[in-house]
């Protein structure tokens, strides 16, 4: 019997050549990530458990991203606790305002194909874009890993998602994953692995795959995986072809479910208030003449260079509609610099955008443009729950950067130009 991608990763990590869906196994952490919100809780629990040292300080990454710049008095306590923890126990990878954790982990090479990675955030699933098993955990589990380097898991069943063909103009990876979530629903992949296969994905950049993996948790998935290929190897600086060959799912692998799509059938869609699986085509929403107060382009879902470039292409030589606030947040310092060097930020700012420092900011409702009762925001992040980006009466629509930029121009929900 063949193996799925998640089974191959776990077998390679544990040495258990027969590990299959449903088995309980103990895996070895290749790397762990702790962001600023959870640092104090992890530190307290680590010492409460009686640990005196971290199993491998080089494999621990601390990232300050959710609370920067500080918006509440208690935020600075998290930074102080994090710095003290790093000084006492020796983690050398500490990033203070360098960008969003889920961008930095693959961008800086902390995550490689075949790795097993845990993080104190549900969107740790993002790293499946490079063929790594990555998932979010709580602070108790993280404290345990810091002391032991291990964690037990149940090997997930797999839902295979096949997409073949060429996406229409104006349709992006964000539209693909939103459509899939709409079909699966918010609990349709609970504790399962989503495995993305097909020539549509083969031709996607790693950045686009990152968008898809990032949102798999919105269907309840434990992870969202792409088999690593030459694009992955180039992105991750991988020189070992053996890893690529070892992480190809078998033709006779057993799947819990298989979803088949034709790329040509996808269209621009939005997740409508206030659930991520409340998916509707933009063309239907456009008929309702829904006015937009604010547009947000950024986050660990869609704050990468290709996202900013796509938005700039829509906005080039034009200006956002009167009274519309357009906020753009690059996902990392590196992306910010590259976008500046390429003139992308100039185009966005000339169109009326407010460009902010790389951080989680508005996505998690901390800083950078939270909204109030009755306001409507079109955003490229991953969640539109009540109260996520301001008060519980804010209406949040999730879309691709192309759709978001189009809405900023017209001041209402609008189908991107060139879409049939």
SULUR-V898627 format. One record per residue. N is the residue number from 0. PHI is phi in whole degrees, 0 to 359 (NA if undefined). OMEGA is omega in radians with two decimals (none if undefined). NEAR is the number of other C-alpha atoms within 10 Angstrom. Layout:
# SULUR-V898627
n=N phi=PHI omega=OMEGA near=NEAR
n=N phi=PHI omega=OMEGA near=NEAR
This chain:
# SULUR-V898627
n=0 phi=NA omega=-3.11 near=9
n=1 phi=284 omega=-3.07 near=13
n=2 phi=238 omega=3.01 near=23
n=3 phi=283 omega=-3.12 near=25
n=4 phi=295 omega=-3.14 near=28
n=5 phi=296 omega=3.11 near=33
n=6 phi=294 omega=3.13 near=26
n=7 phi=292 omega=3.12 near=22
n=8 phi=296 omega=-3.11 near=25
n=9 phi=291 omega=3.09 near=26
n=10 phi=297 omega=-3.13 near=19
n=11 phi=294 omega=-3.11 near=19
n=12 phi=286 omega=-3.02 near=18
n=13 phi=265 omega=-3.03 near=13
n=14 phi=81 omega=3.12 near=11
n=15 phi=270 omega=-3.03 near=14
n=16 phi=292 omega=-3.12 near=13
n=17 phi=251 omega=-3.09 near=13
n=18 phi=302 omega=-3.10 near=21
n=19 phi=219 omega=-3.11 near=23
n=20 phi=307 omega=-3.14 near=20
n=21 phi=98 omega=3.12 near=11
n=22 phi=289 omega=3.01 near=13
n=23 phi=263 omega=-3.12 near=13
n=24 phi=227 omega=3.04 near=17
n=25 phi=254 omega=-3.10 near=16
n=26 phi=257 omega=3.10 near=19
n=27 phi=260 omega=-3.12 near=18
n=28 phi=288 omega=3.06 near=21
n=29 phi=282 omega=-3.14 near=22
n=30 phi=195 omega=3.02 near=23
n=31 phi=228 omega=3.13 near=26
n=32 phi=232 omega=3.07 near=24
n=33 phi=234 omega=3.11 near=23
n=34 phi=263 omega=-2.93 near=24
n=35 phi=300 omega=-3.13 near=26
n=36 phi=299 omega=-3.03 near=20
n=37 phi=266 omega=-3.05 near=18
n=38 phi=307 omega=-3.12 near=24
n=39 phi=299 omega=-3.11 near=19
n=40 phi=289 omega=3.10 near=17
n=41 phi=295 omega=-3.12 near=23
n=42 phi=299 omega=3.14 near=20
n=43 phi=297 omega=-3.09 near=15
n=44 phi=292 omega=3.11 near=17
n=45 phi=302 omega=-3.13 near=23
n=46 phi=285 omega=3.09 near=13
n=47 phi=298 omega=3.12 near=10
n=48 phi=284 omega=3.06 near=12
n=49 phi=89 omega=3.11 near=9
n=50 phi=289 omega=-3.14 near=15
n=51 phi=251 omega=3.14 near=11
n=52 phi=206 omega=3.08 near=15
n=53 phi=278 omega=-3.06 near=20
n=54 phi=301 omega=3.11 near=17
n=55 phi=202 omega=-3.08 near=18
n=56 phi=304 omega=-3.11 near=17
n=57 phi=289 omega=-3.09 near=13
n=58 phi=263 omega=-3.12 near=19
n=59 phi=251 omega=3.13 near=24
n=60 phi=238 omega=3.04 near=22
n=61 phi=257 omega=-3.09 near=24
n=62 phi=226 omega=3.07 near=26
n=63 phi=264 omega=-3.07 near=25
n=64 phi=216 omega=-3.10 near=25
n=65 phi=285 omega=-3.00 near=25
n=66 phi=254 omega=-3.13 near=23
n=67 phi=244 omega=-0.20 near=21
n=68 phi=292 omega=-3.07 near=19
n=69 phi=302 omega=3.12 near=16
n=70 phi=244 omega=3.10 near=13
n=71 phi=226 omega=-3.04 near=10
n=72 phi=302 omega=-3.07 near=7
n=73 phi=287 omega=-3.10 near=10
n=74 phi=302 omega=-3.07 near=16
n=75 phi=294 omega=3.08 near=16
n=76 phi=298 omega=-3.14 near=14
n=77 phi=297 omega=3.12 near=20
n=78 phi=293 omega=-3.12 near=21
n=79 phi=295 omega=3.12 near=14
n=80 phi=296 omega=3.13 near=17
n=81 phi=298 omega=3.13 near=25
n=82 phi=297 omega=3.14 near=16
n=83 phi=294 omega=3.13 near=13
n=84 phi=295 omega=3.13 near=18
n=85 phi=295 omega=-3.13 near=19
n=86 phi=293 omega=-3.07 near=11
n=87 phi=283 omega=-2.99 near=11
n=88 phi=248 omega=2.93 near=14
n=89 phi=94 omega=3.05 near=15
n=90 phi=302 omega=-3.06 near=18
n=91 phi=262 omega=-3.11 near=14
n=92 phi=263 omega=3.14 near=16
n=93 phi=237 omega=-3.10 near=18
n=94 phi=244 omega=-3.12 near=17
n=95 phi=255 omega=3.10 near=14
n=96 phi=67 omega=3.09 near=20
n=97 phi=274 omega=-3.14 near=19
n=98 phi=147 omega=-3.11 near=29
n=99 phi=282 omega=-3.02 near=25
n=100 phi=308 omega=-3.04 near=30
n=101 phi=285 omega=2.98 near=26
n=102 phi=276 omega=-3.05 near=25
n=103 phi=293 omega=-3.06 near=21
n=104 phi=301 omega=3.07 near=22
n=105 phi=283 omega=-3.09 near=23
n=106 phi=299 omega=-3.09 near=17
n=107 phi=268 omega=3.06 near=11
n=108 phi=79 omega=3.09 near=12
n=109 phi=290 omega=-3.13 near=20
n=110 phi=242 omega=-3.14 near=24
n=111 phi=236 omega=3.07 near=27
n=112 phi=306 omega=3.12 near=25
n=113 phi=87 omega=3.14 near=26
n=114 phi=290 omega=2.98 near=23
n=115 phi=241 omega=-2.98 near=24
n=116 phi=231 omega=3.09 near=26
n=117 phi=238 omega=3.12 near=26
n=118 phi=215 omega=-3.12 near=27
n=119 phi=274 omega=3.13 near=23
n=120 phi=199 omega=-3.06 near=19
n=121 phi=297 omega=-3.11 near=21
n=122 phi=274 omega=2.98 near=24
n=123 phi=300 omega=3.08 near=28
n=124 phi=302 omega=-3.11 near=30
n=125 phi=307 omega=-2.97 near=32
n=126 phi=288 omega=3.00 near=34
n=127 phi=298 omega=3.11 near=36
n=128 phi=299 omega=3.12 near=30
n=129 phi=252 omega=3.12 near=28
n=130 phi=80 omega=3.07 near=30
n=131 phi=250 omega=3.00 near=30
n=132 phi=277 omega=-3.12 near=31
n=133 phi=225 omega=-3.11 near=30
n=134 phi=205 omega=-3.10 near=23
n=135 phi=272 omega=3.12 near=22
n=136 phi=220 omega=3.11 near=15
n=137 phi=273 omega=-3.05 near=15
n=138 phi=288 omega=3.09 near=22
n=139 phi=292 omega=3.10 near=16
n=140 phi=298 omega=-3.13 near=19
n=141 phi=295 omega=3.10 near=27
n=142 phi=300 omega=3.12 near=22
n=143 phi=296 omega=3.12 near=19
n=144 phi=296 omega=3.14 near=22
n=145 phi=303 omega=-3.12 near=22
n=146 phi=273 omega=-3.01 near=18
n=147 phi=240 omega=-3.07 near=16
n=148 phi=79 omega=-3.06 near=19
n=149 phi=225 omega=3.05 near=17
n=150 phi=203 omega=3.08 near=15
n=151 phi=273 omega=3.08 near=12
n=152 phi=218 omega=2.93 near=13
n=153 phi=262 omega=-3.14 near=15
n=154 phi=297 omega=-3.07 near=22
n=155 phi=288 omega=2.87 near=23
n=156 phi=291 omega=-3.07 near=25
n=157 phi=235 omega=2.93 near=28
n=158 phi=257 omega=3.13 near=22
n=159 phi=268 omega=3.13 near=22
n=160 phi=244 omega=3.14 near=16
n=161 phi=260 omega=3.04 near=18
n=162 phi=226 omega=3.14 near=21
n=163 phi=230 omega=-3.14 near=16
n=164 phi=112 omega=-3.09 near=15
n=165 phi=253 omega=3.13 near=16
n=166 phi=293 omega=3.09 near=19
n=167 phi=295 omega=3.07 near=16
n=168 phi=302 omega=3.11 near=14
n=169 phi=83 omega=3.12 near=19
n=170 phi=252 omega=-3.03 near=21
n=171 phi=234 omega=3.09 near=23
n=172 phi=303 omega=3.14 near=22
n=173 phi=296 omega=3.10 near=28
n=174 phi=294 omega=3.13 near=26
n=175 phi=295 omega=-3.07 near=23
n=176 phi=289 omega=3.08 near=21
n=177 phi=296 omega=3.11 near=30
n=178 phi=297 omega=3.14 near=23
n=179 phi=296 omega=3.11 near=19
n=180 phi=297 omega=3.10 near=25
n=181 phi=298 omega=3.12 near=22
n=182 phi=285 omega=-3.12 near=15
n=183 phi=284 omega=-2.99 near=16
n=184 phi=75 omega=-2.97 near=19
n=185 phi=294 omega=-3.13 near=19
n=186 phi=243 omega=-3.01 near=14
n=187 phi=285 omega=-3.13 near=16
n=188 phi=231 omega=-3.06 near=24
n=189 phi=304 omega=-3.11 near=17
n=190 phi=53 omega=3.05 near=18
n=191 phi=239 omega=3.07 near=24
n=192 phi=262 omega=3.01 near=31
n=193 phi=263 omega=-3.10 near=29
n=194 phi=245 omega=-3.02 near=24
n=195 phi=259 omega=-3.04 near=25
n=196 phi=229 omega=3.05 near=18
n=197 phi=138 omega=-3.06 near=17
n=198 phi=289 omega=3.04 near=14
n=199 phi=298 omega=3.13 near=18
n=200 phi=287 omega=3.13 near=22
n=201 phi=301 omega=-3.11 near=19
n=202 phi=270 omega=3.11 near=13
n=203 phi=280 omega=3.01 near=14
n=204 phi=291 omega=3.06 near=15
n=205 phi=297 omega=3.10 near=22
n=206 phi=299 omega=3.11 near=23
n=207 phi=293 omega=3.08 near=21
n=208 phi=297 omega=3.13 near=25
n=209 phi=299 omega=3.11 near=29
n=210 phi=301 omega=-3.11 near=27
n=211 phi=291 omega=3.12 near=29
n=212 phi=301 omega=-3.10 near=30
n=213 phi=306 omega=-3.02 near=27
n=214 phi=264 omega=-3.13 near=28
n=215 phi=297 omega=3.13 near=30
n=216 phi=294 omega=3.13 near=29
n=217 phi=288 omega=2.99 near=26
n=218 phi=257 omega=3.13 near=25
n=219 phi=88 omega=-3.02 near=21
n=220 phi=292 omega=3.05 near=25
n=221 phi=283 omega=3.09 near=27
n=222 phi=196 omega=3.09 near=33
n=223 phi=225 omega=-2.89 near=32
n=224 phi=245 omega=2.94 near=30
n=225 phi=245 omega=3.06 near=31
n=226 phi=293 omega=-3.13 near=25
n=227 phi=293 omega=3.14 near=25
n=228 phi=222 omega=-3.11 near=20
n=229 phi=296 omega=3.06 near=13
n=230 phi=299 omega=3.12 near=16
n=231 phi=298 omega=-3.10 near=20
n=232 phi=300 omega=3.13 near=18
n=233 phi=295 omega=-3.13 near=11
n=234 phi=296 omega=-3.04 near=18
n=235 phi=270 omega=-3.11 near=20
n=236 phi=66 omega=-3.07 near=11
n=237 phi=271 omega=-3.14 near=16
n=238 phi=245 omega=-3.07 near=11
n=239 phi=258 omega=3.14 near=9
n=240 phi=295 omega=-3.13 near=11
n=241 phi=301 omega=-3.14 near=8
n=242 phi=296 omega=3.13 near=19
n=243 phi=299 omega=-3.11 near=19
n=244 phi=292 omega=-3.09 near=12
n=245 phi=282 omega=-3.04 near=15
n=246 phi=247 omega=3.04 near=24
n=247 phi=249 omega=3.14 near=19
n=248 phi=298 omega=-3.10 near=20
n=249 phi=282 omega=3.14 near=13
n=250 phi=298 omega=-3.10 near=10
n=251 phi=259 omega=3.09 near=10
n=252 phi=295 omega=-3.13 near=13
n=253 phi=262 omega=-3.12 near=18
n=254 phi=245 omega=3.09 near=15
n=255 phi=290 omega=-3.08 near=13
n=256 phi=195 omega=3.08 near=12
n=257 phi=231 omega=3.08 near=13
n=258 phi=249 omega=-3.13 near=13
n=259 phi=241 omega=3.13 near=12
n=260 phi=226 omega=2.94 near=16
n=261 phi=255 omega=-3.08 near=14
n=262 phi=304 omega=-3.09 near=20
n=263 phi=296 omega=-3.09 near=14
n=264 phi=273 omega=-3.14 near=11
n=265 phi=285 omega=3.08 near=18
n=266 phi=215 omega=3.10 near=23
n=267 phi=299 omega=3.14 near=25
n=268 phi=227 omega=3.06 near=28
n=269 phi=225 omega=2.91 near=31
n=270 phi=271 omega=-3.02 near=27
n=271 phi=263 omega=-3.12 near=21
n=272 phi=305 omega=-0.09 near=20
n=273 phi=233 omega=3.10 near=20
n=274 phi=224 omega=-3.09 near=19
n=275 phi=291 omega=3.13 near=24
n=276 phi=265 omega=3.09 near=24
n=277 phi=271 omega=-2.96 near=19
n=278 phi=261 omega=3.10 near=22
n=279 phi=220 omega=3.06 near=17
n=280 phi=298 omega=3.12 near=17
n=281 phi=299 omega=-3.13 near=19
n=282 phi=299 omega=3.10 near=18
n=283 phi=288 omega=-3.13 near=13
n=284 phi=292 omega=-3.12 near=17
n=285 phi=298 omega=-3.14 near=15
n=286 phi=289 omega=-3.08 near=11
n=287 phi=269 omega=3.08 near=11
n=288 phi=55 omega=-3.10 near=12
n=289 phi=273 omega=-3.14 near=14
n=290 phi=288 omega=-3.11 near=17
n=291 phi=243 omega=3.13 near=24
n=292 phi=267 omega=-3.05 near=22
n=293 phi=212 omega=3.07 near=24
n=294 phi=232 omega=3.13 near=30
n=295 phi=238 omega=3.08 near=29
n=296 phi=241 omega=-3.09 near=31
n=297 phi=164 omega=3.11 near=29
n=298 phi=86 omega=3.12 near=28
n=299 phi=286 omega=3.10 near=28
n=300 phi=271 omega=-3.03 near=28
n=301 phi=214 omega=3.09 near=31
n=302 phi=247 omega=-3.08 near=28
n=303 phi=271 omega=-3.03 near=25
n=304 phi=302 omega=-3.12 near=22
n=305 phi=295 omega=3.10 near=16
n=306 phi=289 omega=3.12 near=22
n=307 phi=295 omega=3.13 near=27
n=308 phi=295 omega=3.12 near=20
n=309 phi=295 omega=3.11 near=17
n=310 phi=294 omega=3.14 near=24
n=311 phi=296 omega=3.13 near=23
n=312 phi=295 omega=3.10 near=15
n=313 phi=289 omega=-3.01 near=21
n=314 phi=270 omega=-3.03 near=23
n=315 phi=307 omega=3.08 near=14
n=316 phi=73 omega=-3.12 near=11
n=317 phi=234 omega=-3.13 near=14
n=318 phi=225 omega=3.12 near=17
n=319 phi=299 omega=-3.12 near=22
n=320 phi=297 omega=3.12 near=18
n=321 phi=304 omega=3.08 near=12
n=322 phi=74 omega=3.05 near=11
n=323 phi=269 omega=3.07 near=21
n=324 phi=265 omega=3.08 near=20
n=325 phi=251 omega=-3.12 near=28
n=326 phi=246 omega=-3.12 near=22
n=327 phi=240 omega=-3.12 near=24
n=328 phi=232 omega=3.06 near=28
n=329 phi=301 omega=-3.04 near=30
n=330 phi=282 omega=3.12 near=30
n=331 phi=205 omega=3.08 near=27
n=332 phi=300 omega=-3.13 near=17
n=333 phi=299 omega=3.12 near=18
n=334 phi=295 omega=3.11 near=21
n=335 phi=303 omega=-3.11 near=24
n=336 phi=295 omega=-3.12 near=14
n=337 phi=295 omega=3.10 near=14
n=338 phi=294 omega=3.10 near=20
n=339 phi=292 omega=-3.12 near=13
n=340 phi=297 omega=-3.11 near=11
n=341 phi=275 omega=-3.14 near=13
n=342 phi=82 omega=-3.12 near=13
n=343 phi=294 omega=3.14 near=20
n=344 phi=295 omega=3.08 near=23
n=345 phi=300 omega=3.14 near=17
n=346 phi=299 omega=-3.12 near=24
n=347 phi=295 omega=-3.13 near=28
n=348 phi=291 omega=3.09 near=17
n=349 phi=295 omega=3.09 near=15
n=350 phi=278 omega=3.09 near=20
n=351 phi=108 omega=-3.10 near=21
n=352 phi=284 omega=2.95 near=23
n=353 phi=263 omega=-3.12 near=17
n=354 phi=259 omega=-3.07 near=19
n=355 phi=253 omega=3.07 near=15
n=356 phi=294 omega=3.10 near=19
n=357 phi=302 omega=3.09 near=26
n=358 phi=187 omega=3.08 near=31
n=359 phi=286 omega=2.99 near=28
n=360 phi=39 omega=-3.00 near=26
n=361 phi=297 omega=-3.10 near=24
n=362 phi=303 omega=-3.13 near=28
n=363 phi=259 omega=3.02 near=19
n=364 phi=70 omega=-3.12 near=17
n=365 phi=259 omega=-3.09 near=21
n=366 phi=227 omega=2.98 near=21
n=367 phi=91 omega=2.99 near=22
n=368 phi=118 omega=3.10 near=19
n=369 phi=297 omega=-3.01 near=19
n=370 phi=249 omega=-3.09 near=23
n=371 phi=234 omega=-3.03 near=15
n=372 phi=311 omega=3.02 near=11
n=373 phi=84 omega=-3.12 near=12
n=374 phi=278 omega=3.14 near=16
n=375 phi=245 omega=3.11 near=22
n=376 phi=234 omega=2.97 near=29
n=377 phi=257 omega=-2.98 near=30
n=378 phi=226 omega=-3.12 near=31
n=379 phi=260 omega=-3.14 near=29
n=380 phi=277 omega=-2.89 near=27
n=381 phi=249 omega=-3.11 near=25
n=382 phi=219 omega=3.13 near=23
n=383 phi=234 omega=-3.11 near=26
n=384 phi=297 omega=3.10 near=17
n=385 phi=303 omega=3.11 near=16
n=386 phi=81 omega=-3.05 near=18
n=387 phi=294 omega=-3.04 near=20
n=388 phi=235 omega=-3.13 near=27
n=389 phi=150 omega=-3.14 near=22
n=390 phi=284 omega=-3.13 near=16
n=391 phi=288 omega=-3.14 near=15
n=392 phi=256 omega=3.02 near=17
n=393 phi=278 omega=3.12 near=23
n=394 phi=262 omega=-3.06 near=26
n=395 phi=250 omega=3.05 near=30
n=396 phi=248 omega=-3.14 near=28
n=397 phi=260 omega=-3.10 near=29
n=398 phi=209 omega=3.02 near=28
n=399 phi=282 omega=3.07 near=30
n=400 phi=300 omega=3.14 near=30
n=401 phi=295 omega=3.11 near=27
n=402 phi=294 omega=-3.13 near=29
n=403 phi=299 omega=3.14 near=29
n=404 phi=296 omega=3.10 near=30
n=405 phi=297 omega=3.11 near=22
n=406 phi=295 omega=3.11 near=29
n=407 phi=295 omega=3.14 near=33
n=408 phi=291 omega=-3.03 near=22
n=409 phi=268 omega=-3.11 near=16
n=410 phi=79 omega=3.10 near=22
n=411 phi=206 omega=3.13 near=24
n=412 phi=293 omega=-2.98 near=28
n=413 phi=220 omega=3.06 near=25
n=414 phi=288 omega=3.12 near=24
n=415 phi=303 omega=3.14 near=20
n=416 phi=297 omega=3.11 near=12
n=417 phi=89 omega=3.11 near=8
n=418 phi=271 omega=3.13 near=12
n=419 phi=291 omega=none near=10
